[in-house]
Amino acid sequence: MSDLSRVSFVGMDPLEVLPHTRQFAHLCRVTLSAKPTAAEMHRLVEVFGPNRTFDDNVPPLAELLGAIDDVPPLEILGLMKPGAELLLTGFGPRNIYGDLLSHGSHVLPWVTAGTANWSRRRVTRLEQVIDELGFELVDCGGIATGGERECTLPTETHVGAGTTESGYLFKLLNASDNPGLRRFNAYGFGRESMAEQVQKLAGMKDEPFGDLAQYNILVPVNAGALNVPLEMVTVLARVLPRFDPARLYFTQDSFKLAVNQEQVDDREHFQRPLTLFSAWARLGKAVFDLNQQLAASDQR
């Protein structure tokens, strides 16, 4: 598998999405069955990446894996590289089946907030694909959602004291050169998980967008956050009877893996290796949960 641009996640073994997942689980003392259970996939996330801000997951992983100065031993870094390349390679809008979104389609963009760098990259990616592929925004504009975590990470000093992750995302959209992105419907939530935010939004029938099942939804993510749109499909398939999972499309940017401490310190251009374990586990669990939901609703 050279990239994730056309692979179908439907029916996929969650431990085969990325290579060497079982080996990493073993290194981190996580036991996995031949056919993993929901509890085992949850445990994988608990060990690899329980915190939404991936940097917070690094210290315990560094201790488990014997990382020095935030860079894993060479043998582990070598095992990581094929999966890291898959996680960090960008691709155009596609759905869970690997179908591409046609040029010039009408779309409802939906941007979710993350850390400041992630939000910036998501908005940039959305601007790129709208411009390159000629997508038309539906009449109600788009959707922006985020929580109220205050931006206090070392990489967020530029956003201003007291700024929340949702507030920063809304500011980025309002400053966009694309006039369509300046008419987004913005929804700030408290400490709810992303899945809880999606469920709440799906129930807001009186909002300008109405029934979400009527649109081609376009979700931009930063490389390493591919679990986000898969989780969104899972929730929408559960709470909206008319929702067609094939109508949520997602696209991600490209990024580079840091292989030395100098690159690790350059967060704007390189991905910290140990944070990828969080993405690794969350993507596997997202694929597991997606297929469980599709089977339950007979949409596989």
LUMDRENTI-475518 format. One record per residue (C-alpha): residue in three letters; x, y, z; residue number from 1. Coordinates in nm, 4 decimals, always signed. Layout:
<nodes>
<node r="ALA" px="X" py="Y" pz="Z" k="NUM"/>
...
</nodes>
This chain:
<nodes>
<node r="MET" px="+0.0000" py="+0.0000" pz="+0.0000" k="1"/>
<node r="SER" px="+0.1678" py="+0.3252" pz="-0.1149" k="2"/>
<node r="ASP" px="-0.0863" py="+0.5673" pz="+0.0354" k="3"/>
<node r="LEU" px="-0.4340" py="+0.5885" pz="+0.1846" k="4"/>
<node r="SER" px="-0.5908" py="+0.7857" pz="-0.1003" k="5"/>
<node r="ARG" px="-0.8049" py="+0.5057" pz="-0.2465" k="6"/>
<node r="VAL" px="-0.8074" py="+0.2224" pz="+0.0081" k="7"/>
<node r="SER" px="-1.1484" py="+0.1212" pz="+0.1459" k="8"/>
<node r="PHE" px="-1.1742" py="+0.1268" pz="+0.5242" k="9"/>
<node r="VAL" px="-1.4918" py="-0.0796" pz="+0.5090" k="10"/>
<node r="GLY" px="-1.4274" py="-0.4374" pz="+0.6174" k="11"/>
<node r="MET" px="-1.0626" py="-0.3597" pz="+0.6916" k="12"/>
<node r="ASP" px="-0.8774" py="-0.5254" pz="+0.9796" k="13"/>
<node r="PRO" px="-0.8042" py="-0.2342" pz="+1.2164" k="14"/>
<node r="LEU" px="-0.4578" py="-0.3730" pz="+1.2881" k="15"/>
<node r="GLU" px="-0.3716" py="-0.3907" pz="+0.9171" k="16"/>
<node r="VAL" px="-0.4424" py="-0.0260" pz="+0.8326" k="17"/>
<node r="LEU" px="-0.0794" py="+0.0545" pz="+0.9175" k="18"/>
<node r="PRO" px="+0.2137" py="-0.1904" pz="+0.9213" k="19"/>
<node r="HIS" px="+0.3701" py="-0.3273" pz="+1.2426" k="20"/>
<node r="THR" px="+0.0798" py="-0.2292" pz="+1.4703" k="21"/>
<node r="ARG" px="+0.0993" py="-0.5624" pz="+1.6539" k="22"/>
<node r="GLN" px="+0.4726" py="-0.5241" pz="+1.7052" k="23"/>
<node r="PHE" px="+0.4280" py="-0.1801" pz="+1.8557" k="24"/>
<node r="ALA" px="+0.1496" py="-0.3094" pz="+2.0790" k="25"/>
<node r="HIS" px="+0.3814" py="-0.5866" pz="+2.2004" k="26"/>
<node r="LEU" px="+0.6612" py="-0.3373" pz="+2.2682" k="27"/>
<node r="CYS" px="+0.4170" py="-0.1348" pz="+2.4792" k="28"/>
<node r="ARG" px="+0.2917" py="-0.4482" pz="+2.6597" k="29"/>
<node r="VAL" px="-0.0558" py="-0.4469" pz="+2.5053" k="30"/>
<node r="THR" px="-0.1997" py="-0.7915" pz="+2.4336" k="31"/>
<node r="LEU" px="-0.4094" py="-0.8239" pz="+2.1169" k="32"/>
<node r="SER" px="-0.6180" py="-1.1209" pz="+2.0049" k="33"/>
<node r="ALA" px="-0.6068" py="-1.2555" pz="+1.6506" k="34"/>
<node r="LYS" px="-0.9355" py="-1.0717" pz="+1.6041" k="35"/>
<node r="PRO" px="-0.9150" py="-0.7695" pz="+1.8367" k="36"/>
<node r="THR" px="-1.2027" py="-0.6803" pz="+2.0659" k="37"/>
<node r="ALA" px="-1.3449" py="-0.3379" pz="+2.1460" k="38"/>
<node r="ALA" px="-1.1775" py="-0.3528" pz="+2.4873" k="39"/>
<node r="GLU" px="-0.8379" py="-0.4301" pz="+2.3302" k="40"/>
<node r="MET" px="-0.8666" py="-0.1428" pz="+2.0822" k="41"/>
<node r="HIS" px="-0.9623" py="+0.0881" pz="+2.3679" k="42"/>
<node r="ARG" px="-0.6602" py="-0.0336" pz="+2.5639" k="43"/>
<node r="LEU" px="-0.4349" py="+0.0405" pz="+2.2658" k="44"/>
<node r="VAL" px="-0.5514" py="+0.4033" pz="+2.2692" k="45"/>
<node r="GLU" px="-0.5125" py="+0.4204" pz="+2.6477" k="46"/>
<node r="VAL" px="-0.1460" py="+0.3221" pz="+2.6186" k="47"/>
<node r="PHE" px="-0.0514" py="+0.4921" pz="+2.2903" k="48"/>
<node r="GLY" px="-0.2510" py="+0.8130" pz="+2.3079" k="49"/>
<node r="PRO" px="-0.5182" py="+0.8791" pz="+2.5726" k="50"/>
<node r="ASN" px="-0.4809" py="+1.2589" pz="+2.5574" k="51"/>
<node r="ARG" px="-0.6295" py="+1.4696" pz="+2.2766" k="52"/>
<node r="THR" px="-0.3145" py="+1.6831" pz="+2.2734" k="53"/>
<node r="PHE" px="-0.0654" py="+1.4245" pz="+2.1489" k="54"/>
<node r="ASP" px="+0.2381" py="+1.5924" pz="+2.3053" k="55"/>
<node r="ASP" px="+0.0992" py="+1.4951" pz="+2.6457" k="56"/>
<node r="ASN" px="+0.1272" py="+1.1276" pz="+2.5481" k="57"/>
<node r="VAL" px="+0.4995" py="+1.1435" pz="+2.4738" k="58"/>
<node r="PRO" px="+0.6625" py="+1.1090" pz="+2.8217" k="59"/>
<node r="PRO" px="+0.5140" py="+0.7677" pz="+2.9146" k="60"/>
<node r="LEU" px="+0.5764" py="+0.6349" pz="+2.5625" k="61"/>
<node r="ALA" px="+0.9360" py="+0.7568" pz="+2.5702" k="62"/>
<node r="GLU" px="+0.9897" py="+0.5621" pz="+2.8902" k="63"/>
<node r="LEU" px="+0.8265" py="+0.2474" pz="+2.7513" k="64"/>
<node r="LEU" px="+1.0233" py="+0.2562" pz="+2.4251" k="65"/>
<node r="GLY" px="+1.3561" py="+0.3795" pz="+2.5566" k="66"/>
<node r="ALA" px="+1.3514" py="+0.7001" pz="+2.3548" k="67"/>
<node r="ILE" px="+1.6434" py="+0.9383" pz="+2.3976" k="68"/>
<node r="ASP" px="+1.5836" py="+1.3104" pz="+2.3529" k="69"/>
<node r="ASP" px="+1.2360" py="+1.2381" pz="+2.2175" k="70"/>
<node r="VAL" px="+1.3649" py="+1.0242" pz="+1.9275" k="71"/>
<node r="PRO" px="+1.2961" py="+0.6464" pz="+1.9401" k="72"/>
<node r="PRO" px="+1.5804" py="+0.3954" pz="+1.9014" k="73"/>
<node r="LEU" px="+1.6790" py="+0.3386" pz="+1.5390" k="74"/>
<node r="GLU" px="+1.5169" py="-0.0051" pz="+1.5173" k="75"/>
<node r="ILE" px="+1.1811" py="+0.1386" pz="+1.6288" k="76"/>
<node r="LEU" px="+1.2186" py="+0.4401" pz="+1.4012" k="77"/>
<node r="GLY" px="+1.2821" py="+0.1998" pz="+1.1136" k="78"/>
<node r="LEU" px="+0.9634" py="+0.0074" pz="+1.1947" k="79"/>
<node r="MET" px="+0.7712" py="+0.3327" pz="+1.2121" k="80"/>
<node r="LYS" px="+0.8724" py="+0.4760" pz="+0.8759" k="81"/>
<node r="PRO" px="+0.6394" py="+0.2779" pz="+0.6429" k="82"/>
<node r="GLY" px="+0.3347" py="+0.3528" pz="+0.8585" k="83"/>
<node r="ALA" px="+0.4458" py="+0.7101" pz="+0.9181" k="84"/>
<node r="GLU" px="+0.4664" py="+0.7639" pz="+0.5441" k="85"/>
<node r="LEU" px="+0.1069" py="+0.6437" pz="+0.5079" k="86"/>
<node r="LEU" px="-0.0130" py="+0.8625" pz="+0.7942" k="87"/>
<node r="LEU" px="+0.1674" py="+1.1736" pz="+0.6722" k="88"/>
<node r="THR" px="+0.1039" py="+1.1577" pz="+0.2954" k="89"/>
<node r="GLY" px="-0.1675" py="+1.3938" pz="+0.1756" k="90"/>
<node r="PHE" px="-0.4575" py="+1.3022" pz="-0.0502" k="91"/>
<node r="GLY" px="-0.7587" py="+1.4630" pz="-0.2155" k="92"/>
<node r="PRO" px="-1.1220" py="+1.4295" pz="-0.1039" k="93"/>
<node r="ARG" px="-1.2343" py="+1.0638" pz="-0.0763" k="94"/>
<node r="ASN" px="-1.4878" py="+0.8704" pz="+0.1280" k="95"/>
<node r="ILE" px="-1.4605" py="+0.5607" pz="+0.3465" k="96"/>
<node r="TYR" px="-1.4945" py="+0.3369" pz="+0.0386" k="97"/>
<node r="GLY" px="-1.2099" py="+0.5091" pz="-0.1465" k="98"/>
<node r="ASP" px="-1.4384" py="+0.6921" pz="-0.3916" k="99"/>
<node r="LEU" px="-1.3227" py="+1.0386" pz="-0.4949" k="100"/>
<node r="LEU" px="-1.5340" py="+1.3532" pz="-0.4834" k="101"/>
<node r="SER" px="-1.5970" py="+1.4873" pz="-0.8341" k="102"/>
<node r="HIS" px="-1.4564" py="+1.8218" pz="-0.9452" k="103"/>
<node r="GLY" px="-1.7044" py="+2.1058" pz="-0.9110" k="104"/>
<node r="SER" px="-1.9259" py="+1.9272" pz="-0.6576" k="105"/>
<node r="HIS" px="-2.1449" py="+2.1207" pz="-0.4169" k="106"/>
<node r="VAL" px="-2.0177" py="+2.0582" pz="-0.0653" k="107"/>
<node r="LEU" px="-2.0882" py="+2.1414" pz="+0.2966" k="108"/>
<node r="PRO" px="-1.7404" py="+2.1936" pz="+0.4471" k="109"/>
<node r="TRP" px="-1.7049" py="+2.0969" pz="+0.8118" k="110"/>
<node r="VAL" px="-1.3874" py="+2.1972" pz="+0.9958" k="111"/>
<node r="THR" px="-1.3138" py="+2.0725" pz="+1.3472" k="112"/>
<node r="ALA" px="-1.0758" py="+2.2537" pz="+1.5801" k="113"/>
<node r="GLY" px="-0.7604" py="+2.1042" pz="+1.7264" k="114"/>
<node r="THR" px="-0.4348" py="+2.2518" pz="+1.8468" k="115"/>
<node r="ALA" px="-0.3519" py="+2.5863" pz="+1.6865" k="116"/>
<node r="ASN" px="-0.1178" py="+2.4300" pz="+1.4291" k="117"/>
<node r="TRP" px="-0.3728" py="+2.1623" pz="+1.3431" k="118"/>
<node r="SER" px="-0.6545" py="+2.4152" pz="+1.2965" k="119"/>
<node r="ARG" px="-0.4347" py="+2.6294" pz="+1.0740" k="120"/>
<node r="ARG" px="-0.3405" py="+2.3322" pz="+0.8583" k="121"/>
<node r="ARG" px="-0.7036" py="+2.2207" pz="+0.8292" k="122"/>
<node r="VAL" px="-0.8213" py="+2.5606" pz="+0.7104" k="123"/>
<node r="THR" px="-0.5284" py="+2.5814" pz="+0.4676" k="124"/>
<node r="ARG" px="-0.6088" py="+2.2372" pz="+0.3302" k="125"/>
<node r="LEU" px="-0.9734" py="+2.3321" pz="+0.2810" k="126"/>
<node r="GLU" px="-0.8747" py="+2.6486" pz="+0.0944" k="127"/>
<node r="GLN" px="-0.6441" py="+2.4436" pz="-0.1291" k="128"/>
<node r="VAL" px="-0.8949" py="+2.1781" pz="-0.2338" k="129"/>
<node r="ILE" px="-1.1778" py="+2.4275" pz="-0.2904" k="130"/>
<node r="ASP" px="-0.9489" py="+2.6291" pz="-0.5154" k="131"/>
<node r="GLU" px="-0.7872" py="+2.3343" pz="-0.6969" k="132"/>
<node r="LEU" px="-1.1013" py="+2.1261" pz="-0.7500" k="133"/>
<node r="GLY" px="-1.3576" py="+2.4004" pz="-0.8009" k="134"/>
<node r="PHE" px="-1.5963" py="+2.2947" pz="-0.5266" k="135"/>
<node r="GLU" px="-1.9042" py="+2.5094" pz="-0.4688" k="136"/>
<node r="LEU" px="-2.0190" py="+2.5707" pz="-0.1130" k="137"/>
<node r="VAL" px="-2.3873" py="+2.5042" pz="-0.0405" k="138"/>
<node r="ASP" px="-2.6083" py="+2.8039" pz="+0.0345" k="139"/>
<node r="CYS" px="-2.5771" py="+2.7734" pz="+0.4133" k="140"/>
<node r="GLY" px="-2.1966" py="+2.8023" pz="+0.3950" k="141"/>
<node r="GLY" px="-2.0063" py="+2.5588" pz="+0.6148" k="142"/>
<node r="ILE" px="-1.9716" py="+2.4322" pz="+0.9713" k="143"/>
<node r="ALA" px="-1.6938" py="+2.4928" pz="+1.2228" k="144"/>
<node r="THR" px="-1.6910" py="+2.3148" pz="+1.5584" k="145"/>
<node r="GLY" px="-1.4516" py="+2.3089" pz="+1.8490" k="146"/>
<node r="GLY" px="-1.4085" py="+2.2871" pz="+2.2215" k="147"/>
<node r="GLU" px="-1.3175" py="+2.5456" pz="+2.4817" k="148"/>
<node r="ARG" px="-0.9683" py="+2.4217" pz="+2.5677" k="149"/>
<node r="GLU" px="-0.7489" py="+2.7266" pz="+2.6189" k="150"/>
<node r="CYS" px="-0.4535" py="+2.7440" pz="+2.3800" k="151"/>
<node r="THR" px="-0.1630" py="+2.7191" pz="+2.6243" k="152"/>
<node r="LEU" px="+0.0690" py="+2.4694" pz="+2.4518" k="153"/>
<node r="PRO" px="+0.4280" py="+2.5779" pz="+2.3730" k="154"/>
<node r="THR" px="+0.3291" py="+2.5832" pz="+2.0039" k="155"/>
<node r="GLU" px="+0.0326" py="+2.8142" pz="+2.0717" k="156"/>
<node r="THR" px="+0.1974" py="+3.1210" pz="+2.2241" k="157"/>
<node r="HIS" px="+0.1198" py="+3.3227" pz="+1.9094" k="158"/>
<node r="VAL" px="-0.2598" py="+3.2940" pz="+1.9322" k="159"/>
<node r="GLY" px="-0.3086" py="+3.5303" pz="+2.2248" k="160"/>
<node r="ALA" px="-0.3839" py="+3.4827" pz="+2.5945" k="161"/>
<node r="GLY" px="-0.7271" py="+3.3435" pz="+2.6716" k="162"/>
<node r="THR" px="-0.7903" py="+3.2196" pz="+2.3167" k="163"/>
<node r="THR" px="-0.9732" py="+2.8873" pz="+2.2962" k="164"/>
<node r="GLU" px="-0.9198" py="+2.6269" pz="+2.0252" k="165"/>
<node r="SER" px="-1.2665" py="+2.6966" pz="+1.8815" k="166"/>
<node r="GLY" px="-1.2087" py="+3.0723" pz="+1.8971" k="167"/>
<node r="TYR" px="-0.8805" py="+3.0396" pz="+1.7078" k="168"/>
<node r="LEU" px="-1.0424" py="+2.8248" pz="+1.4396" k="169"/>
<node r="PHE" px="-1.3219" py="+3.0782" pz="+1.3915" k="170"/>
<node r="LYS" px="-1.0618" py="+3.3575" pz="+1.3663" k="171"/>
<node r="LEU" px="-0.8729" py="+3.1661" pz="+1.0936" k="172"/>
<node r="LEU" px="-1.1909" py="+3.1170" pz="+0.8911" k="173"/>
<node r="ASN" px="-1.2918" py="+3.4823" pz="+0.9242" k="174"/>
<node r="ALA" px="-0.9482" py="+3.5850" pz="+0.7970" k="175"/>
<node r="SER" px="-0.9564" py="+3.3517" pz="+0.4951" k="176"/>
<node r="ASP" px="-0.9086" py="+3.4914" pz="+0.1446" k="177"/>
<node r="ASN" px="-1.1965" py="+3.2679" pz="+0.0362" k="178"/>
<node r="PRO" px="-1.5189" py="+3.4632" pz="+0.1012" k="179"/>
<node r="GLY" px="-1.7138" py="+3.1392" pz="+0.1362" k="180"/>
<node r="LEU" px="-1.5107" py="+3.0434" pz="+0.4420" k="181"/>
<node r="ARG" px="-1.6007" py="+3.3729" pz="+0.6073" k="182"/>
<node r="ARG" px="-1.9682" py="+3.2726" pz="+0.6256" k="183"/>
<node r="PHE" px="-1.9291" py="+2.9549" pz="+0.8266" k="184"/>
<node r="ASN" px="-2.1737" py="+2.8610" pz="+1.1018" k="185"/>
<node r="ALA" px="-1.9534" py="+2.8436" pz="+1.4132" k="186"/>
<node r="TYR" px="-2.0346" py="+2.6269" pz="+1.7149" k="187"/>
<node r="GLY" px="-1.8252" py="+2.6315" pz="+2.0302" k="188"/>
<node r="PHE" px="-1.8688" py="+2.3482" pz="+2.2768" k="189"/>
<node r="GLY" px="-1.7338" py="+2.2907" pz="+2.6253" k="190"/>
<node r="ARG" px="-1.5223" py="+1.9899" pz="+2.7106" k="191"/>
<node r="GLU" px="-1.7264" py="+1.7470" pz="+2.5033" k="192"/>
<node r="SER" px="-1.5390" py="+1.4969" pz="+2.2889" k="193"/>
<node r="MET" px="-1.5425" py="+1.5412" pz="+1.9139" k="194"/>
<node r="ALA" px="-1.7949" py="+1.2552" pz="+1.8861" k="195"/>
<node r="GLU" px="-2.0239" py="+1.4282" pz="+2.1368" k="196"/>
<node r="GLN" px="-1.9971" py="+1.7527" pz="+1.9416" k="197"/>
<node r="VAL" px="-2.0955" py="+1.5755" pz="+1.6177" k="198"/>
<node r="GLN" px="-2.3929" py="+1.4099" pz="+1.7859" k="199"/>
<node r="LYS" px="-2.5165" py="+1.7413" pz="+1.9259" k="200"/>
<node r="LEU" px="-2.4824" py="+1.9129" pz="+1.5909" k="201"/>
<node r="ALA" px="-2.6693" py="+1.6340" pz="+1.4125" k="202"/>
<node r="GLY" px="-2.9659" py="+1.7050" pz="+1.6387" k="203"/>
<node r="MET" px="-2.9800" py="+2.0782" pz="+1.5601" k="204"/>
<node r="LYS" px="-3.2495" py="+2.0592" pz="+1.2919" k="205"/>
<node r="ASP" px="-3.3403" py="+2.4301" pz="+1.3209" k="206"/>
<node r="GLU" px="-2.9916" py="+2.5522" pz="+1.2285" k="207"/>
<node r="PRO" px="-2.9246" py="+2.6942" pz="+0.8776" k="208"/>
<node r="PHE" px="-2.7897" py="+2.3619" pz="+0.7498" k="209"/>
<node r="GLY" px="-3.0973" py="+2.1617" pz="+0.8582" k="210"/>
<node r="ASP" px="-3.0657" py="+1.7876" pz="+0.7950" k="211"/>
<node r="LEU" px="-2.6993" py="+1.6920" pz="+0.7536" k="212"/>
<node r="ALA" px="-2.7987" py="+1.3812" pz="+0.5572" k="213"/>
<node r="GLN" px="-2.8806" py="+1.5930" pz="+0.2499" k="214"/>
<node r="TYR" px="-2.5229" py="+1.7057" pz="+0.1772" k="215"/>
<node r="ASN" px="-2.1878" py="+1.5966" pz="+0.0458" k="216"/>
<node r="ILE" px="-1.9872" py="+1.6817" pz="+0.3586" k="217"/>
<node r="LEU" px="-1.6201" py="+1.7731" pz="+0.3144" k="218"/>
<node r="VAL" px="-1.3883" py="+1.7406" pz="+0.6162" k="219"/>
<node r="PRO" px="-1.0256" py="+1.8642" pz="+0.5934" k="220"/>
<node r="VAL" px="-0.7743" py="+1.7256" pz="+0.8424" k="221"/>
<node r="ASN" px="-0.4053" py="+1.7574" pz="+0.9112" k="222"/>
<node r="ALA" px="-0.1914" py="+1.4512" pz="+0.8437" k="223"/>
<node r="GLY" px="-0.2072" py="+1.2246" pz="+1.1475" k="224"/>
<node r="ALA" px="-0.5716" py="+1.3039" pz="+1.2279" k="225"/>
<node r="LEU" px="-0.7413" py="+1.0661" pz="+0.9863" k="226"/>
<node r="ASN" px="-0.9370" py="+0.9180" pz="+1.2755" k="227"/>
<node r="VAL" px="-1.1438" py="+1.2397" pz="+1.2936" k="228"/>
<node r="PRO" px="-1.3560" py="+1.1956" pz="+0.9762" k="229"/>
<node r="LEU" px="-1.3930" py="+0.8214" pz="+1.0401" k="230"/>
<node r="GLU" px="-1.5286" py="+0.8980" pz="+1.3876" k="231"/>
<node r="MET" px="-1.7644" py="+1.1539" pz="+1.2335" k="232"/>
<node r="VAL" px="-1.9024" py="+0.8960" pz="+0.9885" k="233"/>
<node r="THR" px="-1.9503" py="+0.6496" pz="+1.2743" k="234"/>
<node r="VAL" px="-2.1506" py="+0.8977" pz="+1.4832" k="235"/>
<node r="LEU" px="-2.3612" py="+1.0270" pz="+1.1944" k="236"/>
<node r="ALA" px="-2.4422" py="+0.6717" pz="+1.0817" k="237"/>
<node r="ARG" px="-2.5631" py="+0.5982" pz="+1.4337" k="238"/>
<node r="VAL" px="-2.7782" py="+0.9072" pz="+1.4954" k="239"/>
<node r="LEU" px="-2.9093" py="+0.9964" pz="+1.1472" k="240"/>
<node r="PRO" px="-3.1179" py="+0.7166" pz="+0.9900" k="241"/>
<node r="ARG" px="-3.1064" py="+0.8790" pz="+0.6437" k="242"/>
<node r="PHE" px="-2.7311" py="+0.9458" pz="+0.6476" k="243"/>
<node r="ASP" px="-2.5333" py="+0.7802" pz="+0.3675" k="244"/>
<node r="PRO" px="-2.1746" py="+0.7146" pz="+0.4874" k="245"/>
<node r="ALA" px="-2.0524" py="+0.7483" pz="+0.1282" k="246"/>
<node r="ARG" px="-2.1414" py="+1.1205" pz="+0.1320" k="247"/>
<node r="LEU" px="-1.8827" py="+1.2293" pz="+0.3857" k="248"/>
<node r="TYR" px="-1.5533" py="+1.3007" pz="+0.2122" k="249"/>
<node r="PHE" px="-1.2218" py="+1.3849" pz="+0.3740" k="250"/>
<node r="THR" px="-0.8863" py="+1.5198" pz="+0.2650" k="251"/>
<node r="GLN" px="-0.5552" py="+1.5643" pz="+0.4453" k="252"/>
<node r="ASP" px="-0.2336" py="+1.7575" pz="+0.3964" k="253"/>
<node r="SER" px="+0.1204" py="+1.6181" pz="+0.3860" k="254"/>
<node r="PHE" px="+0.3804" py="+1.6441" pz="+0.6606" k="255"/>
<node r="LYS" px="+0.7330" py="+1.5202" pz="+0.7330" k="256"/>
<node r="LEU" px="+0.8498" py="+1.2851" pz="+1.0084" k="257"/>
<node r="ALA" px="+1.1212" py="+1.4223" pz="+1.2376" k="258"/>
<node r="VAL" px="+1.4229" py="+1.1912" pz="+1.2572" k="259"/>
<node r="ASN" px="+1.6522" py="+1.3965" pz="+1.4825" k="260"/>
<node r="GLN" px="+1.6174" py="+1.6354" pz="+1.7742" k="261"/>
<node r="GLU" px="+1.6565" py="+1.9480" pz="+1.5619" k="262"/>
<node r="GLN" px="+1.3584" py="+1.8430" pz="+1.3519" k="263"/>
<node r="VAL" px="+1.1629" py="+1.7375" pz="+1.6611" k="264"/>
<node r="ASP" px="+1.1955" py="+2.0946" pz="+1.7876" k="265"/>
<node r="ASP" px="+1.0627" py="+2.2342" pz="+1.4581" k="266"/>
<node r="ARG" px="+0.6917" py="+2.1646" pz="+1.5161" k="267"/>
<node r="GLU" px="+0.5770" py="+2.3796" pz="+1.2258" k="268"/>
<node r="HIS" px="+0.7418" py="+2.1561" pz="+0.9651" k="269"/>
<node r="PHE" px="+0.7966" py="+1.8142" pz="+1.1266" k="270"/>
<node r="GLN" px="+0.5938" py="+1.5546" pz="+1.3173" k="271"/>
<node r="ARG" px="+0.7355" py="+1.4347" pz="+1.6501" k="272"/>
<node r="PRO" px="+0.7807" py="+1.0573" pz="+1.6063" k="273"/>
<node r="LEU" px="+0.6325" py="+0.9594" pz="+1.9407" k="274"/>
<node r="THR" px="+0.3143" py="+1.1592" pz="+1.8798" k="275"/>
<node r="LEU" px="+0.2470" py="+0.9355" pz="+1.5792" k="276"/>
<node r="PHE" px="+0.1760" py="+0.6447" pz="+1.8126" k="277"/>
<node r="SER" px="-0.1320" py="+0.8374" pz="+1.9290" k="278"/>
<node r="ALA" px="-0.2446" py="+0.8773" pz="+1.5685" k="279"/>
<node r="TRP" px="-0.1631" py="+0.5111" pz="+1.4982" k="280"/>
<node r="ALA" px="-0.3851" py="+0.3789" pz="+1.7785" k="281"/>
<node r="ARG" px="-0.6686" py="+0.6245" pz="+1.7222" k="282"/>
<node r="LEU" px="-0.6872" py="+0.5428" pz="+1.3521" k="283"/>
<node r="GLY" px="-0.7022" py="+0.1696" pz="+1.4267" k="284"/>
<node r="LYS" px="-0.9792" py="+0.2195" pz="+1.6824" k="285"/>
<node r="ALA" px="-1.1685" py="+0.4502" pz="+1.4448" k="286"/>
<node r="VAL" px="-1.1620" py="+0.1826" pz="+1.1730" k="287"/>
<node r="PHE" px="-1.2778" py="-0.0786" pz="+1.4272" k="288"/>
<node r="ASP" px="-1.5659" py="+0.1391" pz="+1.5521" k="289"/>
<node r="LEU" px="-1.6665" py="+0.2377" pz="+1.1993" k="290"/>
<node r="ASN" px="-1.7043" py="-0.1210" pz="+1.0864" k="291"/>
<node r="GLN" px="-1.8902" py="-0.2160" pz="+1.4035" k="292"/>
<node r="GLN" px="-2.1404" py="+0.0632" pz="+1.3379" k="293"/>
<node r="LEU" px="-2.1797" py="-0.0129" pz="+0.9677" k="294"/>
<node r="ALA" px="-2.2433" py="-0.3792" pz="+1.0505" k="295"/>
<node r="ALA" px="-2.5002" py="-0.2817" pz="+1.3137" k="296"/>
<node r="SER" px="-2.6838" py="-0.0545" pz="+1.0694" k="297"/>
<node r="ASP" px="-2.6340" py="-0.2955" pz="+0.7759" k="298"/>
<node r="GLN" px="-2.4459" py="-0.0367" pz="+0.5688" k="299"/>
<node r="ARG" px="-2.1354" py="-0.2388" pz="+0.4851" k="300"/>
</nodes>
